[in-house]
Amino acid sequence: MLDTPTIAKAEEATRVTSKTPNLAGPDKPVLLSVDDAKSMSLEKTTDLFKAHLNPGQYHFMKLLGFHKVKIETAEGMYYTDQDGRKILDFFGGFGSLAFGHNHPRILAARKKFQDENRHEIAMAFLSQYASTLAYDLAAISPGELNMVFLGSSGSEAMEAAIKVAEQAQGPQRSKVLYAENSFHGKTKGVLSLTDSPLYRSEFKLVNDTVKVPFGDIDAIRTALENDPAIGIVCLETIQGGGGIIQAPVEFWQQLRELCDEKGVLWIADEVQCGLGRSGRFYAFEHAGVVPDVTALAKSLGGGKCAMAAMITTTEIYMKAYGKPANAMIHAAATFGGIGEACVTSIEGLNVLYDEDLIGNAARTGDYMLQQLNALKEKYPKIIKDVRGQGLMIGLELQDFSQTLPFAVRTAVSVLDSKLKGSLSGFIGAALLRDHDVLVAFTEYNRNVLRLEPPLIASREHVDQFVDALDSVLDEGVVKIVTKFLKSQVG
Ligand SMILES: Cc1ncc(COP(=O)(O)O)c(C=O)c1O
């Protein structure tokens, strides 16, 4: 029940409104424009980031010196910052930049689409763009992987993967087996399959999961035999966030056999390692086996937009959502398969083959592994391991958490406890500061440099990166760390 003063206030509001209609609509707040964004200073960008985006994250950007850089443009393998400095990109947006920055064919396809006033959102109608992209993905995918769900992020594609598998298996077999050190996304469903105490925080997770060590076929067999409710196995083909970890080819072959024997569905998460990065379109193709469900995202957006796909067999799809009665249970979300994003992906997939980027990933990746292994020989006390396939390479550094001089160790831990043994942070900071090279780190193993350059990378780019790393390592660990400490005060 409304009280009398409230009713009186409402009546007054109606009276005033009807007497003095605001024909111009609500007053426009003080909004910044696109031009304001383009010309914004680094200081203002920082203020707004801290006030409205993620003040805590700024701490890490500052530690690494990334906070001093404002990127103005990007082309091919390079960013250009506010001072015209060109930065070689060996980070590659964690595998999102297979085509490099602003690939001319992808830009042209997008521009033409805009100039022709093509439609973006046509949820009520069939979309020729979504149909074409789905056809292309089915044509590329081996075996019976023919049915496609389009979304906007890797997490969304992985949610779709889990849902289609669960729906096909039924409630009695809905338990999901996943691996230690896995990363499948941060949305609430797949967070239950992402093995990170940090990301899991204290969120309530789905209980129906079982965790085993990555690449351990015996552990999977035992788990399946002990618990018939496990109907789904979900694994990254190459673990990215876990530190570029691979399982041997035989593991995947045994997994395929085991899943067939037990009637279990295998989901291969190819969000990071897929789309040619490993030297094959899908990393599982190296083992000559095909999963029941897979997922792509990142570079599927051509480096220009958000696009993701879940791909499964016709049999599984039809079982899950094949009838009118269940077709809408998990139909695409609002932006699943919107026009320009589809066109971007279609052009990207064509470029991938026309420019032999998959072959280049294999060849340039081999060369890079060779060069990095030579550096490992040169600096055995600093580099512990070099691993990976194609242009998905991890360089693991020795743990210096106990061996740095005491004073240096103490100074570092005052700055950030996570940096203690993490030489990768210091080296990454030095590469950017002194050599104009950008690299990434891995979420779970902070001693690993994650190297995922665009698939257009040439031997010359690899040489530029390896020379820069050589110069940094040549300074020795103590100097690398003390220079880092000085950069924090300077
Ligand atoms: C293997 C894997 N799966 C899923 C995801 C989630 O993708 P997104 O960040 O687009 O949600 C990622 C992201 O890094 C990933 O590497």
The ligand as a Gaussian input file, in Angstrom:
#p B3LYP/6-31G(d) Opt

LIG

0 1
 C       41.689000     -22.688000     -23.314000
 C       40.753000     -21.542000     -23.036000
 N       39.446000     -21.790000     -22.901000
 C       38.572000     -20.799000     -22.653000
 C       38.996000     -19.494000     -22.528000
 C       38.004000     -18.403000     -22.236000
 O       37.929000     -17.507000     -23.314000
 P       37.376000     -16.027000     -23.111000
 O       38.384000     -15.257000     -22.350000
 O       37.192000     -15.517000     -24.510000
 O       36.080000     -16.140000     -22.387000
 C       40.347000     -19.189000     -22.671000
 C       40.834000     -17.820000     -22.513000
 O       41.992000     -17.530000     -22.342000
 C       41.260000     -20.245000     -22.920000
 O       42.560000     -20.019000     -23.038000

